[in-house]
Amino acid sequence: MTRTLLRFLDFTLRRCRDEDRRVKCVTSVPGPCPSVGFMLTQDCGAESEWLSTEGEVTDWMRKHTSETRHLRYERTKREELLMDPPGSLPAGTEILPEGWTPP
């Protein structure tokens, strides 16, 4: 196995696809805790699937609030990025070829 030092190369970041968002209700609600025999406060924990737009996020939160009256939410965003090395590689390349050297 050979290793190549890539520390000082000028890679560029490129989005592979649009951002996704997920929402989780973190409103504190009382819940039973059998191990201690009394109620403890915990997060509601209801969670959406990955959503594509802020409008979908708002709709999910609005629906959950109308059903539960909960108001506190946590939003997570994710995006997929590809590092483009200097020079050119064939389209769709996701791993530098063995022995690749910068131009």
Backbone as a chain_set.jsonl record, in Angstrom:
{"seq": "MTRTLLRFLDFTLRRCRDEDRRVKCVTSVPGPCPSVGFMLTQDCGAESEWLSTEGEVTDWMRKHTSETRHLRYERTKREELLMDPPGSLPAGTEILPEGWTPP", "coords": {"N": [[0.847, -1.178, 0.0], [0.602, 2.168, -0.892], [1.158, 5.517, 0.194], [-0.029, 8.855, -0.158], [0.765, 12.23, 0.246], [-1.558, 14.679, 0.72], [-2.001, 17.129, 1.773], [-1.506, 19.888, 1.07], [-2.845, 20.415, -1.273], [-5.096, 22.034, -3.551], [-8.104, 21.429, -3.083], [-11.553, 21.491, -4.088], [-14.803, 21.973, -2.747], [-17.88, 20.448, -3.512], [-21.371, 20.358, -3.789], [-23.222, 17.365, -3.754], [-25.882, 16.809, -3.756], [-29.02, 18.388, -2.892], [-29.625, 19.983, 0.313], [-30.954, 18.173, 3.114], [-33.442, 18.036, 5.69], [-34.282, 17.349, 9.078], [-36.651, 17.107, 11.686], [-37.054, 17.189, 15.199], [-39.062, 16.774, 18.018], [-38.444, 18.346, 20.999], [-39.711, 19.029, 23.29], [-40.204, 19.126, 26.738], [-41.721, 16.568, 28.519], [-43.708, 14.915, 31.007], [-43.007, 11.551, 31.953], [-43.477, 8.034, 32.61], [-41.215, 6.222, 34.705], [-40.285, 3.188, 35.208], [-38.133, 2.024, 36.616], [-37.494, 3.694, 38.761], [-39.906, 4.196, 39.845], [-41.487, 6.515, 39.679], [-42.632, 9.556, 38.013], [-40.648, 11.02, 35.449], [-39.119, 13.8, 33.762], [-38.901, 14.001, 30.279], [-37.775, 14.258, 26.824], [-40.202, 14.71, 24.22], [-39.669, 13.422, 21.738], [-40.758, 12.778, 19.229], [-40.217, 12.461, 15.746], [-39.507, 13.675, 12.489], [-39.343, 12.343, 9.112], [-36.56, 12.549, 6.753], [-36.682, 15.676, 5.234], [-37.26, 17.799, 2.372], [-37.606, 20.581, 2.032], [-37.853, 23.832, 3.67], [-40.48, 24.55, 3.986], [-41.797, 22.07, 4.213], [-40.723, 21.277, 6.64], [-41.818, 23.221, 8.376], [-44.547, 22.622, 8.023], [-44.642, 20.015, 9.142], [-43.946, 20.563, 11.804], [-46.054, 22.287, 12.505], [-48.268, 20.564, 12.293], [-47.61, 18.642, 14.266], [-47.596, 20.273, 16.545], [-50.288, 21.071, 16.58], [-51.486, 18.663, 17.228], [-50.359, 17.996, 19.701], [-49.717, 20.248, 21.229], [-47.107, 20.909, 21.718], [-44.102, 22.903, 21.63], [-41.315, 23.2, 21.324], [-38.566, 22.524, 19.247], [-35.993, 20.7, 17.505], [-33.821, 21.136, 14.828], [-32.173, 19.364, 12.31], [-29.721, 19.514, 9.833], [-28.475, 18.121, 6.803], [-25.954, 17.635, 4.377], [-24.561, 16.426, 1.357], [-21.295, 16.209, 0.258], [-18.704, 16.517, -2.214], [-15.254, 16.193, -2.662], [-13.386, 17.867, -4.962], [-10.454, 17.234, -6.616], [-7.48, 19.05, -7.743], [-7.034, 19.44, -11.283], [-8.398, 16.955, -13.504], [-10.784, 14.35, -13.171], [-12.392, 11.299, -14.181], [-15.948, 11.529, -14.719], [-18.107, 10.907, -11.986], [-16.237, 9.734, -10.318], [-15.357, 8.706, -7.114], [-13.36, 7.92, -5.477], [-9.923, 8.47, -5.164], [-7.812, 7.389, -7.765], [-5.499, 4.614, -7.444], [-2.154, 5.478, -6.982], [-2.523, 8.045, -7.938], [-1.442, 11.266, -8.836], [-1.038, 14.748, -8.257], [-1.666, 17.248, -10.821]], "CA": [[0.0, 0.0, 0.0], [1.358, 3.41, -0.927], [0.449, 6.669, 0.741], [0.262, 10.104, -0.829], [0.485, 13.396, 1.07], [-2.467, 15.557, -0.015], [-2.3, 18.218, 2.689], [-1.439, 21.248, 0.533], [-3.513, 20.516, -2.564], [-6.232, 22.94, -3.577], [-9.355, 20.737, -3.382], [-12.765, 22.295, -4.002], [-15.967, 21.229, -2.286], [-19.04, 20.567, -4.395], [-22.552, 19.64, -3.299], [-23.69, 16.26, -4.592], [-27.338, 16.933, -3.809], [-29.534, 19.441, -2.024], [-29.717, 19.716, 1.753], [-32.145, 17.573, 3.714], [-33.669, 18.495, 7.055], [-35.113, 16.487, 9.926], [-37.094, 17.845, 12.866], [-37.367, 16.36, 16.355], [-39.704, 17.521, 19.1], [-37.674, 18.24, 22.242], [-40.519, 19.571, 24.381], [-40.141, 18.29, 27.942], [-43.016, 16.024, 28.944], [-43.538, 13.908, 32.06], [-43.183, 10.177, 31.507], [-43.219, 7.065, 33.67], [-39.9, 5.577, 34.747], [-40.521, 2.045, 36.082], [-36.994, 1.662, 37.467], [-37.49, 4.491, 39.997], [-41.251, 4.18, 40.376], [-42.21, 7.776, 39.594], [-42.55, 10.249, 36.728], [-39.489, 11.853, 35.144], [-39.305, 14.627, 32.573], [-38.082, 13.582, 29.142], [-38.191, 14.863, 25.563], [-41.273, 14.026, 23.5], [-38.948, 12.499, 20.87], [-41.356, 12.582, 17.901], [-39.227, 12.879, 14.754], [-39.929, 13.582, 11.094], [-38.39, 11.732, 8.184], [-35.773, 13.602, 6.099], [-37.543, 16.529, 4.421], [-36.481, 18.521, 1.36], [-37.75, 22.043, 2.059], [-38.234, 24.463, 4.934], [-41.942, 24.497, 4.046], [-42.158, 20.756, 4.746], [-40.355, 21.311, 8.063], [-42.839, 24.019, 9.055], [-45.803, 21.861, 8.009], [-44.529, 18.916, 10.105], [-44.0, 21.153, 13.144], [-47.412, 22.811, 12.714], [-49.145, 19.407, 12.524], [-47.29, 18.062, 15.573], [-48.059, 21.218, 17.573], [-51.758, 21.036, 16.659], [-51.886, 17.402, 17.86], [-49.784, 17.8, 21.038], [-49.479, 21.55, 21.856], [-45.664, 21.053, 21.972], [-43.581, 24.08, 20.923], [-39.849, 23.236, 21.201], [-38.087, 21.592, 18.219], [-34.577, 20.703, 17.113], [-33.717, 20.858, 13.396], [-30.875, 18.865, 11.86], [-29.533, 19.598, 8.383], [-27.358, 17.34, 6.275], [-25.669, 17.814, 2.958], [-23.541, 15.512, 0.853], [-20.292, 16.975, -0.472], [-17.646, 15.797, -2.905], [-14.028, 16.984, -2.789], [-12.819, 17.802, -6.306], [-9.026, 17.545, -6.603], [-7.046, 19.826, -8.901], [-6.968, 18.605, -12.487], [-9.711, 16.379, -13.79], [-10.984, 12.913, -13.013], [-13.606, 10.893, -14.892], [-17.207, 11.813, -14.021], [-18.567, 9.856, -11.09], [-15.153, 9.217, -9.482], [-15.514, 9.028, -5.702], [-12.134, 7.497, -4.799], [-8.762, 8.768, -5.998], [-7.195, 6.157, -8.283], [-4.231, 4.214, -6.865], [-1.014, 6.107, -7.64], [-2.864, 9.369, -8.473], [-0.582, 12.38, -8.434], [-1.617, 16.017, -8.734], [-1.08, 17.771, -12.076]], "C": [[0.891, 1.239, 0.0], [0.493, 4.529, -0.355], [0.89, 7.912, -0.012], [-0.112, 11.246, 0.102], [-0.34, 14.38, 0.25], [-2.755, 16.847, 0.745], [-2.391, 19.591, 2.005], [-2.061, 21.389, -0.853], [-4.75, 21.393, -2.448], [-7.496, 22.193, -4.019], [-10.502, 21.737, -3.321], [-13.907, 21.404, -3.541], [-17.138, 21.509, -3.211], [-20.189, 19.77, -3.787], [-22.942, 18.555, -4.281], [-25.207, 16.293, -4.761], [-27.767, 18.005, -2.825], [-29.576, 18.999, -0.565], [-31.021, 19.011, 2.103], [-32.25, 18.107, 5.138], [-34.514, 17.459, 7.786], [-35.444, 17.286, 11.178], [-37.436, 16.844, 13.968], [-37.992, 17.253, 17.413], [-38.915, 17.271, 20.384], [-38.396, 18.918, 23.412], [-40.455, 18.61, 25.553], [-41.541, 17.863, 28.351], [-42.78, 15.011, 30.059], [-43.79, 12.514, 31.498], [-42.852, 9.214, 32.621], [-41.814, 6.48, 33.573], [-40.016, 4.408, 35.723], [-39.364, 1.74, 37.025], [-36.945, 2.466, 38.766], [-38.885, 4.623, 40.595], [-41.985, 5.506, 40.373], [-41.96, 8.439, 38.248], [-41.264, 11.062, 36.623], [-39.81, 12.686, 33.92], [-38.354, 14.15, 31.488], [-38.573, 14.296, 27.896], [-39.311, 14.043, 24.943], [-40.664, 12.991, 22.548], [-39.58, 12.225, 19.518], [-40.402, 13.17, 16.858], [-39.767, 12.692, 13.344], [-38.953, 12.71, 10.313], [-37.543, 12.864, 7.587], [-36.675, 14.345, 5.129], [-36.689, 17.395, 3.502], [-36.52, 20.036, 1.494], [-38.108, 22.546, 3.451], [-39.75, 24.462, 5.096], [-42.428, 23.173, 4.617], [-41.842, 20.668, 6.241], [-41.428, 22.05, 8.857], [-44.163, 23.276, 9.116], [-45.779, 20.738, 9.039], [-44.658, 19.453, 11.532], [-45.412, 21.645, 13.469], [-48.379, 21.667, 13.037], [-48.887, 18.807, 13.907], [-47.775, 18.97, 16.706], [-49.575, 21.178, 17.7], [-52.244, 19.764, 17.348], [-51.46, 17.32, 19.331], [-49.65, 19.065, 21.875], [-47.998, 21.755, 22.203], [-45.095, 22.171, 21.099], [-42.074, 24.068, 20.681], [-39.371, 22.13, 20.249], [-36.588, 21.747, 17.995], [-34.535, 20.33, 15.635], [-32.294, 20.421, 13.069], [-30.825, 18.983, 10.344], [-28.387, 18.684, 7.98], [-27.188, 17.682, 4.8], [-24.534, 16.874, 2.58], [-22.604, 16.307, -0.04], [-19.29, 16.042, -1.142], [-16.44, 16.726, -2.987], [-13.479, 16.782, -4.195], [-11.341, 18.162, -6.234], [-8.661, 18.431, -7.786], [-6.879, 18.898, -10.1], [-8.346, 18.038, -12.756], [-9.673, 14.87, -13.592], [-12.237, 12.547, -13.798], [-14.858, 11.187, -14.063], [-17.598, 10.62, -13.167], [-17.483, 9.267, -10.203], [-15.353, 9.658, -8.042], [-14.305, 8.617, -4.88], [-10.969, 7.826, -5.726], [-8.147, 7.463, -6.48], [-5.851, 5.886, -7.603], [-3.099, 4.876, -7.664], [-1.315, 7.481, -8.216], [-1.896, 10.396, -7.962], [-1.185, 13.664, -8.985], [-0.939, 16.497, -9.992], [-0.001, 18.809, -11.796]], "O": [[1.821, 1.343, 0.799], [-0.735, 4.485, -0.417], [2.037, 8.014, -0.449], [-1.195, 11.234, 0.688], [0.113, 14.862, -0.788], [-3.673, 17.581, 0.381], [-3.277, 20.378, 2.339], [-1.824, 22.385, -1.536], [-5.37, 21.482, -1.389], [-7.915, 22.299, -5.171], [-10.432, 22.72, -2.584], [-13.975, 20.228, -3.898], [-17.362, 22.642, -3.637], [-20.0, 18.645, -3.326], [-22.99, 18.784, -5.489], [-25.741, 15.859, -5.782], [-26.965, 18.474, -2.018], [-29.565, 17.808, -0.255], [-32.054, 19.228, 1.468], [-31.266, 18.572, 5.715], [-35.351, 16.783, 7.187], [-34.615, 18.051, 11.673], [-38.026, 15.794, 13.712], [-37.51, 18.356, 17.672], [-38.741, 16.127, 20.804], [-37.771, 19.326, 24.391], [-40.633, 17.405, 25.377], [-42.435, 18.695, 28.51], [-41.761, 14.321, 30.06], [-44.679, 12.321, 30.669], [-42.037, 9.526, 33.489], [-41.294, 6.271, 32.477], [-39.866, 4.596, 36.93], [-39.589, 1.243, 38.129], [-36.415, 1.985, 39.767], [-39.039, 5.104, 41.718], [-43.029, 5.616, 41.015], [-41.173, 7.947, 37.44], [-40.844, 11.709, 37.582], [-40.677, 12.321, 33.126], [-37.169, 13.924, 31.732], [-39.658, 14.877, 27.897], [-39.367, 12.826, 25.117], [-41.077, 11.832, 22.54], [-38.992, 11.499, 18.717], [-39.843, 14.248, 17.061], [-40.402, 11.682, 13.038], [-37.87, 12.383, 10.799], [-37.789, 14.031, 7.892], [-37.351, 13.733, 4.302], [-35.535, 17.69, 3.813], [-35.566, 20.712, 1.111], [-38.597, 21.796, 4.295], [-40.253, 24.382, 6.216], [-43.364, 23.148, 5.416], [-42.592, 20.066, 7.009], [-41.89, 21.562, 9.888], [-44.835, 23.293, 10.148], [-46.768, 20.518, 9.738], [-45.372, 18.889, 12.36], [-45.905, 21.442, 14.578], [-49.206, 21.783, 13.942], [-49.828, 18.498, 14.637], [-48.303, 18.488, 17.709], [-50.101, 21.242, 18.811], [-53.297, 19.773, 17.986], [-52.122, 16.652, 20.125], [-49.488, 18.985, 23.092], [-47.672, 22.699, 22.923], [-45.541, 22.37, 19.969], [-41.593, 24.874, 19.884], [-39.717, 20.96, 20.415], [-36.005, 22.797, 18.266], [-35.134, 19.336, 15.226], [-31.329, 21.046, 13.508], [-31.768, 18.6, 9.652], [-27.437, 18.499, 8.74], [-28.149, 17.974, 4.088], [-23.66, 16.572, 3.393], [-23.038, 16.988, -0.97], [-19.063, 14.921, -0.687], [-16.574, 17.899, -3.336], [-13.145, 15.662, -4.58], [-10.999, 19.275, -5.835], [-9.44, 18.555, -8.73], [-6.613, 17.707, -9.939], [-9.349, 18.579, -12.289], [-8.655, 14.217, -13.819], [-13.069, 13.417, -14.055], [-14.822, 11.102, -12.836], [-17.438, 9.469, -13.573], [-17.773, 8.379, -9.401], [-15.502, 10.85, -7.772], [-14.234, 8.937, -3.693], [-11.004, 7.512, -6.915], [-7.977, 6.53, -5.696], [-5.144, 6.822, -7.229], [-3.1, 4.83, -8.894], [-0.473, 8.048, -8.913], [-1.561, 10.402, -6.778], [-1.777, 13.662, -10.065], [0.232, 16.196, -10.221], [0.593, 19.349, -12.73]]}, "num_chains": 1, "name": "protein.A"}
